[in-house]
Amino acid sequence: MRFPKFCLPLLCFATSCWAGGTPTLAQTPDGTIASPSTTGGISPQVQTHRFWDRENAWLFAGIGAARALDYSSTLNMRRRGRQEILLTNWVVDHHALFAGIEVGGAALSVGASYVLHRTGHHQLERWVSIMHIGLATVGDVRNYSLQTAHPAPSAGGP
């Protein structure tokens, strides 16, 4: 089984995010994260946010919308006679399986954001969703922009 070309850079990115580790942090009652200072006391370091805050809810809704648009644009592309390049045509033509893959992709993105949230990488947490929405939308626009594939005329035709 061959892996797509983007898997290696994605793997490198993922390992670099978790390789550094995070120092032990404590949460104060006012919602800030505090780390032990050099004097032994606790000093406020970073303002945290709840995982399901308003911004993340909108970002996750955007991921769902982009994946739904990807589903419809890919099926539209297949109906017009074009070939799928990332998955096999059999997978795309099996609508329930393809819908499950789209839902799984959205769930994976939310899960990656949650892992980044729990490890204190709050900017990366948001950027995962932003990049997912952007890349999926570019692919959707590309699918809708493709010309309809017309069959080649036969040699003995009219």
N, C-alpha and C positions, 0 to 999 in steps of 0.2 A: 504494500500500500504506500503510495507516494503522498507526502504531505505538501500542501500548497506552499508557495514561496514565502508567504507572509508569516508562517508559523515560527521560523527561526528568530526574526526580529521581535515578534511578540513574546516568545519565550525569554529572550535576553532582557526585554523591558520588564517582564514580570519578575524575573529573578533579581534584577537590580533594585526593584521597589522594596523587596522583602529582605535583601541581603544585609542592609545596614542595621536592621533591628531598631527598636525604639527603647529609649530609657524608661525606667519605671516611673509612671506618672500617677498622681492622685487627683481626684476631682474634689474641688471645694464646694461648699453648699450653694454658692452663688452661680455655679455652672462653669467656672473657669477651670482649666487644667493647671495644676501646679506641679513643679518639679522641685526636688530638694536643691536648695542653694548651697553655696560653699559655706555659709555660716550654720548650716544644719536646719534652718527654718524652711518654710514653704513660701515660694514667691509665685504670683500669677504669671503664666507663660502664654497661653493661647486661649482665646474664646472659642468654646465648642458650640455645636449646634446638634439638634436632634436629627436622627437619620431621615425620618419622614417629615422634614420641615417643608415649607411651601416651595422653596426652590427645587429641592429634590423631587417633590411630587410632580412639578411641572416638567422637569427633565425626564422623569420616568414616563410620563404621559407622552412626551415627545418621542421617546424611544419606541413606545407602543405604536404611535402613529406612523413613524418611519418604517417600522417592521410591517405594519399592515399595508402601507403603500408599496413596500418591496414585494409583498405577496401578490398584490393585485397587478403591479407592473410586470412582474416576472410571468404571471399567467397570461397577461395580455401579449407579452412578447412571444410566448410559446404558441398562442393562438394564431399569431401572424407568421408562423413558420420559422422563427429564429431559434437558435440553439442556446441552451444555458451553458455558461462557461465555468461557474464555480461548483455546481452540483451536476449529477447526471440528469439527463432528460427524464428518465424513469422516475426519479425522486420528485421532480417538479410536477410531473403529470399525475402522480399519486397525491391528490389534493390534501387528504388528511395527514399524510406523512410530512408534506411540505409545510402545512400549517403548524404542525408540531415542532418542526425545525425552527420556524420563525419565532414561535413562543419560547423555545429553548434558548435562542439567541438573545431575546430580550431578557429572559430570566438570568442568563449568564452575565449580562451587562449590569443588571441590578445587583447581583451577587458580588461582582468585582468591586462595585462601588461600596458595598457594605464592608467588604474586607478592608478596603482602603480607609473607610470611615473608622473602623475599629482600631486600625493601627496608627491613626492620627494623621493620615495623609489627606486632609480635607480638600485641598485644591485639586489634587489628582482625582479624588472622588467625583468632583463635579466635571472635570475634564474628560473622564471616561465616558460620561453620558453625552457631553457636548460633541466629542469626536464620533461617537456611535451615531448620533443623529445626523451629523454632517456627512459622514461617509455613506450611510445608508441612503440619504437623500440624493447624493450625487449619483449613486448607482441607480436609483429610481428614475431620475431624470434621463440618464443614459438609456435605460430600458425603453422609456417612452419615446426617445429621440431616434431609435433605430428604424431604418426603413423596413418595410415589409419584404420578406424574402419571396421572390417570385421564382417559380420553377423554370429551369432552363428550357428553351424551346427544343422540341425533338427535331432530329435531322430530317425525318420524312414527313414533317408536318405540312399544313396547308400553305 
